[in-house]
Amino acid sequence: MNLGNGIVAKHSFSRQPDVGYRDYHEKMATYAAILCGPATALKAGVTPRTFAAPEAGDDNEMFNYTETASDRAGVGA
């Protein structure tokens, strides 16, 4: 596949089912599972999931994720 500017792809990475994905979460979970398979074969127990799920019952549980960017940047309290 010619991507332009002299760049030609010989392979592509797509796992989209004919009916598409239900939502973004299903899409990302599918790709994470595909990529995690070979890693798990090399080291048991590895996972692409890095953060705990939000606690149930929170009024904003859909958006209740731990913010980690400031800590990684060294600017957190």
Buried (B, 14 or more C-beta within 10 A) or exposed (E): EEEEEEEEEEEEEEEEEEEEBEEEEEBEBBBEEEEBEEEEEEEEEEEBEEEEEBEEEEEEEEEEEEEEEEEEEEEEE
